Amino acid sequence: MWDSETNLDYLSVVSGKKKILLHKTCSAFRIPPKGVVLLFDLCNYQDYPENSIWKKNLGIHLNIEIGDARQFILPPTIEKLVNSKNYSHLIWISRRAWDDAKIDFVWNLSHELRHLEQDIENHYLSLAGYFLYYNLNGMDIVEPKIPTTVPTEMDAELAAWRIVQKLFGKQIADSYVLNNTSIGGKKEIFRDLLKYRLNRKYAVFSKTIYLLRKYQPQFENIINQKPSYYRNIGSVDDLCIKLSS
């Protein structure tokens, strides 16, 4: 249970040239030989609600064994995969992402593969990342309310930039980032990326702890309102200790 051979069978939906890029991208990350499934979805989920992750997200990583998937309404294909209990980790890539331009494709896949690495290194980092991602927008904070304010998201975006540099060259990758600071729906995210140097390791653990401590009273209030929902987190103190170990 949870440890079937890592499954890349869904690669049949990806074109030949992108398949080569996909394998090169995967080889840049620490993917366990067992327990991981990569799902390149054929569906667009246009009839789903606007706020559904399956409609608005380009990809997602879920730790199935721990129960991350229980918080979402799952499409039938994904629900069947989750209920099989063959895999502990699911990386879902939307049709919009794998059918997109090559750099976008590599960027989005790299982002989710970095989330897989984060979770394997310390699952509480993933828990903290989700907690921050889904709560910061409704809080009183001085930081911009964009995804990369969450350290796990910034870490994943920087990892994606590094892989795009590796596969397409520094000039093309950096031009891609600069172009996206002025066009598209992620302008603020790409502008945020420019604050960091790729040759320096991003301190995702310490930055996560700093943000949790900075707004601890607000976070504790959120946890106390839904103690059963946040039972895996416990308290901000508990979470910070687990992130420090």
N, C-alpha and C positions, 0 to 999 in steps of 0.2 A: 504494500500500500504506500502511495505517495512517491515511489522511487522507480517508476518505469523508466526505460531508457529515454533520455532527452529526445524530444520529437520535433523533427523539422519537416515532417511529411507535408505540411501545408505550403511548402515552397512551390508546389506545382502551380499555384495561382500566380506566381511572380515570373516575369519574363526572363529570358536567358541572361541578358546583360546585367539586369538588376540582381539576378541570382548570384552572379560572381561578386558583385558589390556586397551583397548580403553576407556571403561567407567570409569575405574579408573583414566586414564589420564585426561579425560574431567572433572571429578569431582574435580581435583586439580586447575582448572581455573575458572574465573568468566565469565561464558557463559550466556548471557541474555536468558530468556525463549522465547523470540520472536525475529525474524529478522535475524537469523543466519542459514546458511545451510552448512553442511559438505559434500563435494563431494569426494568420494573415486572412482577415475576414473578407468574405465575398459580398457581404450585405452593407448597405448604406444607412439603414434604419431611418429613412426619411419620415416614416409615420410615427416615430417615437417623439415624446415631449422634447421641447427645446433644451431643457436642462438635463436631459439624459446624457450620461457620460458616453454612451454608445453612439450618440449623435454629434455631440460637441467635441469630444476628445479625439485626438489623433492616435493615441495609444494609451495603454495602462499596464502597470505591473501589479499583480495580486499574489499574495502568499495564500494559496488555497488551503493548505494544511492548517494554518493558524486561524483561518476563518475570515480573511479580508473580504472575500466575495459575498459574505452574508449581508453586507450593508447595501448591496445593489440589487435591483430587479434585473435578472439575467435573461438575455435572449436565449431561445431554446438550444441553439448550438453550443453556446458557452455554458449554459446550465448543465447540459449533458456531459460536457467535458469536466466541469467542476465535480459533479456527482459521481463520476467514475472513480474518483480518488486515486487515479493513476499518477498524478503529478502534484508536487507540492507548490510549484510556481507556474503561473500563467503570464506570458507576455502577449497581450492582444494588440495588434496593429490594425487600425481601421483601413477600409478600402481607400479612403481619401489619401491616407499616408503612403501605402505601398504602391498606389497607382499614380503618385505624384512625381515631380521631377527628381532626378537622381540624388542631388544634394539634399533636398527636403526629405527624401526617403531614408538616406543614411543618417541624417540628423535625428529624425524622429525615432528610428530604431535604436540608435546609440543612446538616446535619452532614456528609453525604457530599459535597456540593458544595464545602464549605470544604476537605475533603481533596483534592479535585481542584485547587483553587487552590493549595494548599500544594505539590502535586507539580509543577505547572506553574512555580511560582516557583523551586523548587529540588528536584529529585527526591531529593536526599540527605536532605532533611527528611522525606520519606515513608519512606525507608529507615530513618532513625533512629527514626521514630515506630513502625514495625512492630517494629523490633528491641527497643525499650523495652517496647512493649505485650506482646510474647510472652515476655519474660524477667524483668521486674521481680517477678512473683509468686513466682518461685523463688529470689529473691535475699534477702540480708540488708540491708534498707534501713530507715530510720527513718520514711519517708513512708508514708502509708496505701496498701495494695495495692489501689487502685481505678483504673479507667481514666483518670480526670482527673489522676492523678499524672504521666501521660505528657503533656508539653506540647502535642503535636499534637492530642491528644484534648480537652484543656481549651480550646484555641484553637477547635476545631470546635464544642464545646458553647456557648461564648460567642457564636460567630457565629450559631448556631441561635437563641439567646435574642434577639439583636439583630433577626433577621428576624421572629421571632414578635411582638416589640414593634412592628415596622414594619407588619405586616399586621393585627394584632389590637388594637393599642393597648397602652400601657405598663401600665395597671392590670390588664388581663386577662393579659398575658404574665407580669408579676411575681407575680400571684396563682397562676398555673400553676406557676411555679418554687417558690414557698413551699409550695403544697399537696403537691408532689412531694418535699419534704424530710421528710415524715412518712408518706407512703404509697407503695406500689409497690416495685419491686426496685432502684430507682436512688436511694434516699434519700441515701446517702453522696455520690453524685455531685452531686446538686442542692445539698446542704449545702456542698460544696466550691465550687460556682459562686458562692455568696453572698460569698466572700472577695474577689471581684474587682468592679471598677467597669466597667460596659459602655462608659462614655464614654472610657475609656483603652485604647489599643491594647495588646493582649497581646503580650509580647515572646517569641514562640514560638521564635525561633532561639537567643537568648541563654539561655533557660531550658532548651532541649534540650542545648546545649553544657554548661551548668552540671551537669546531671544525669549526662551522660556522663563528665565529668571527676570528679565526686564519687565515682562508683563505678567508675572506670576499671579497677582491677585485676580486679574481678569480671567486668566486661564483656570484658576482654581474655582472661580464662580461658574464657569462653563461646565467643568467636570462635576461640580456639586448639583447642577441642574439635571444632569443625565448620568448618574453614577453607574447604572447598569450598562449604558452604552459605552462608557469609557472605563469599564472595569479592567481592561488590559493595561491601561495607563496607570491607574491607581491615583497618584497625585503628582504634581509637578516635581516635588522633592524625589519621589520614587523614580520618576522618569529620568531626571538628571543624574541620579546615582547610577542607573543602568547604562546611561550613555557615557558615563565616565569610566566604567569598569572595562 
